[in-house]
Amino acid sequence: MVTRLLIAASLLCVWGAAAAAQQAQAPARQPGLQWNEDQIRKVAHHVRAGRKLIPKSWPNGARVAVCLSFDPDNFSIQLNRGDSNPVGVSVGEYAPFTGIPRLIRLFDKHDIPISWYIPAVAAMLHPDMIAAIKKRPRDEVAIHGWIHENPMTLNDPEEEHRLISQSLDLLEKQWGRRPVGNRNPSWTMSPYTIDLLLKSGLLYDTSLQAMDAPHEVLVDGRPTGLIELPVNWIVDDAPMIGPTSALPSPKLIFETFKDDFDVAYAEGTLFMLTMHPHLSTQRSRIKYLEDLIVYMKSKPGVWFATGEEIARYIQKEFGLQTSTR
Amino acid sequence: MRHTLCLIAGLSALCIAGAAAQQPPRDDQPGRRWSEAELRQASNHVRAGRKLTPRSWPNGARVAVALTFTLNNTANNIALGDSAVVQLTGGEFGAVAGLPRVLDLLDRHNVPATFFIAPTAAIVDPQMIPDILKRKRHEIGTLGWSDENPLALSASEEDALLTKTIDYLTKATGRRPVGGRGPSDQVSLSTLRLMKEKGFLYDSSLMAMDEPYELVLDGTPSGMVELPVSRYLDDRPTLSAARFGPSAMPSPELVFEVYRDDFDVAYEEGTLYLLTLHPHLIGMRSRITYLDDLIRYIKSKPNVWFATAEEIARYVREQGPKT
């Protein structure tokens, strides 16, 4: 265990340095240039995509599984920094006051379930969110960090474990069921995260980006049974349609989402869309979200499901079981 | 994402520095250790209270439309002591080219607007306030003394600047301002309390909803009205010129499509549509005609109430909420 922690800790330092290299300031060290093949593999192979988990068909012969997911981060990110700035708090409160009620009206109208990945502190400070979600029996609540922390910079497996356990406890208390899924905040993981998710008994993760089809997660080459429902920044509203994001035209971005869905449909895999209830619910955005839903519903054989429903179906189809080492 | 990279970069620096100097690394995620009481305390200074959308707007109108203009021009450069000549002319554009164009457009449509003016900008270009007042339809509100960043000031510094600002605008306009917008698009933990103490009716800086609401300060309903802004209805994030701002999507056609789509839902929901524009951006030749088209579009709908922020704030405070 100690050796493993030491390896993980050294990997973390190396990865941290690699990420620092992307910062424009001082020309960063490039330690990877000196690594031998073993060292290169050790870093790159710690967490990898295993076999694809695409069932022969989805339930009731559906061609594609669609998971529409929302991350109500509210103002947890800034609170974790110790920042009380009122303008930032107000931006975060848009979700519980305006975004989520508008979203629920839309999804009720179309009778589609939602997977919610909720930082525990956001749920703590706005308990109305899960109270409203509970009225929708098919919706799923899953974890998204304690306070949208960055586990990479924590570099502390015990602290990370504590935060994961606390998050599961708090969401279980509010929702009435223990979550089985995880989405890491900012899609940032430490080298310890996957092991901790397994230790916490989770069924699936949705943070990795190695393919766009469901797959099994390998840790140091070992199949873990953990199901990955992969995400991608391209099918996420945050990098694109926030007011200062790369292309704040909802029309153009939802066109991208639709094009992405078309290929998922043709390939018969998974369309996992990540959205935020302070972004895609804005008055200028919501109609494009509805257009996308209407478009997907117009195709035969689309299974709208939660991450949990998709993962459970895959688990059964492939006879998977999660295992810690 | 950028934030994440910064954090990661910070960590690796800590890794290296920590190993070298054995100094305790600075914890940049203190919130994860806070208790529930501490989390509540840290986030409770300024919060959104009850919604204040009235059952109906004056004369049975469906929606209230506030055209607001932030007249900062070069005020923030001056606050920062920045005397770079070319940048100052970029702000000057707001006073000598943008504002006259905006005022003419508002005249042609005969609609009122609200101008949030930093006194420093008025000192630099003293013709602006008389030009606005001549129209007899528009409101003037505060924007700090010099569009300064209030997060960098102490409460007493802010207090002194707000007093100076109120005095200046009262003298220049003949009326005490009743509303304001946080300078540099920010409010500090003291800003709104100070505004309330000085009898302000409303603020227009926050974004918790897209309809009017009551501000709750340190857990107590303040009686002050928030007329929320929206960065989606603000020309600065998208329409700046690339070297001077974020300019995420400098296509007026695409941006005004967003403004129109947003209005459609405001109209349907019967709440508030509040645009936040800057004469030095929207007053450019390639942008002003889109504003013209948008106003024409809004006017083509029945039962739209164009009003100043003050008129809207007074109305919602008198009417109370619909529920």
Chai-1 contact restraints between the chains, C-beta under 6 A:
chainA,res_idxA,chainB,res_idxB,connection_type,confidence,min_distance_angstrom,max_distance_angstrom,comment,restraint_id
A,C13,B,C15,contact,1.0,0.0,6.0,A-B,restraint_1
A,G16,B,I8,contact,1.0,0.0,6.0,A-B,restraint_2
A,G16,B,L11,contact,1.0,0.0,6.0,A-B,restraint_3
A,G16,B,S12,contact,1.0,0.0,6.0,A-B,restraint_4
A,G16,B,C15,contact,1.0,0.0,6.0,A-B,restraint_5
A,A17,B,S12,contact,1.0,0.0,6.0,A-B,restraint_6
A,A19,B,I8,contact,1.0,0.0,6.0,A-B,restraint_7
A,A20,B,A9,contact,1.0,0.0,6.0,A-B,restraint_8
A,A20,B,S12,contact,1.0,0.0,6.0,A-B,restraint_9
A,Q22,B,L5,contact,1.0,0.0,6.0,A-B,restraint_10
A,Q23,B,A9,contact,1.0,0.0,6.0,A-B,restraint_11
A,L79,B,G31,contact,1.0,0.0,6.0,A-B,restraint_12
A,L79,B,S43,contact,1.0,0.0,6.0,A-B,restraint_13
A,N80,B,Q29,contact,1.0,0.0,6.0,A-B,restraint_14
A,N80,B,G31,contact,1.0,0.0,6.0,A-B,restraint_15
A,N80,B,R32,contact,1.0,0.0,6.0,A-B,restraint_16
A,G82,B,P30,contact,1.0,0.0,6.0,A-B,restraint_17
A,G82,B,G31,contact,1.0,0.0,6.0,A-B,restraint_18
A,S84,B,A42,contact,1.0,0.0,6.0,A-B,restraint_19
A,S84,B,H45,contact,1.0,0.0,6.0,A-B,restraint_20
A,P86,B,H45,contact,1.0,0.0,6.0,A-B,restraint_21
A,P86,B,V46,contact,1.0,0.0,6.0,A-B,restraint_22
A,P86,B,V187,contact,1.0,0.0,6.0,A-B,restraint_23
A,V87,B,Q186,contact,1.0,0.0,6.0,A-B,restraint_24
A,V87,B,V187,contact,1.0,0.0,6.0,A-B,restraint_25
A,V89,B,S43,contact,1.0,0.0,6.0,A-B,restraint_26
A,S90,B,L206,contact,1.0,0.0,6.0,A-B,restraint_27
A,S90,B,M207,contact,1.0,0.0,6.0,A-B,restraint_28
A,S90,B,A208,contact,1.0,0.0,6.0,A-B,restraint_29
A,V91,B,M207,contact,1.0,0.0,6.0,A-B,restraint_30
A,E93,B,A48,contact,1.0,0.0,6.0,A-B,restraint_31
A,E93,B,A208,contact,1.0,0.0,6.0,A-B,restraint_32
A,Y94,B,M207,contact,1.0,0.0,6.0,A-B,restraint_33
A,Y94,B,A208,contact,1.0,0.0,6.0,A-B,restraint_34
A,F97,B,A48,contact,1.0,0.0,6.0,A-B,restraint_35
A,F97,B,A208,contact,1.0,0.0,6.0,A-B,restraint_36
A,F97,B,M209,contact,1.0,0.0,6.0,A-B,restraint_37
A,T98,B,M209,contact,1.0,0.0,6.0,A-B,restraint_38
A,V121,B,L39,contact,1.0,0.0,6.0,A-B,restraint_39
A,W146,B,R32,contact,1.0,0.0,6.0,A-B,restraint_40
A,I147,B,G31,contact,1.0,0.0,6.0,A-B,restraint_41
A,I147,B,R32,contact,1.0,0.0,6.0,A-B,restraint_42
A,E149,B,Q29,contact,1.0,0.0,6.0,A-B,restraint_43
A,E149,B,R32,contact,1.0,0.0,6.0,A-B,restraint_44
A,N150,B,L7,contact,1.0,0.0,6.0,A-B,restraint_45
A,M152,B,I8,contact,1.0,0.0,6.0,A-B,restraint_46
A,T153,B,L7,contact,1.0,0.0,6.0,A-B,restraint_47
A,T153,B,L11,contact,1.0,0.0,6.0,A-B,restraint_48
A,S186,B,T4,contact,1.0,0.0,6.0,A-B,restraint_49
A,T188,B,T4,contact,1.0,0.0,6.0,A-B,restraint_50
A,P243,B,R231,contact,1.0,0.0,6.0,A-B,restraint_51
A,P243,B,Y232,contact,1.0,0.0,6.0,A-B,restraint_52
A,P243,B,P237,contact,1.0,0.0,6.0,A-B,restraint_53
A,T244,B,P237,contact,1.0,0.0,6.0,A-B,restraint_54
A,T244,B,P246,contact,1.0,0.0,6.0,A-B,restraint_55
A,T244,B,A248,contact,1.0,0.0,6.0,A-B,restraint_56
A,P248,B,A248,contact,1.0,0.0,6.0,A-B,restraint_57
A,P248,B,M249,contact,1.0,0.0,6.0,A-B,restraint_58
A,S249,B,L254,contact,1.0,0.0,6.0,A-B,restraint_59
A,Q282,B,Y232,contact,1.0,0.0,6.0,A-B,restraint_60
A,R283,B,D262,contact,1.0,0.0,6.0,A-B,restraint_61
A,R283,B,V265,contact,1.0,0.0,6.0,A-B,restraint_62
A,S284,B,Y232,contact,1.0,0.0,6.0,A-B,restraint_63
A,S284,B,V258,contact,1.0,0.0,6.0,A-B,restraint_64
A,S284,B,D261,contact,1.0,0.0,6.0,A-B,restraint_65
A,S284,B,D262,contact,1.0,0.0,6.0,A-B,restraint_66
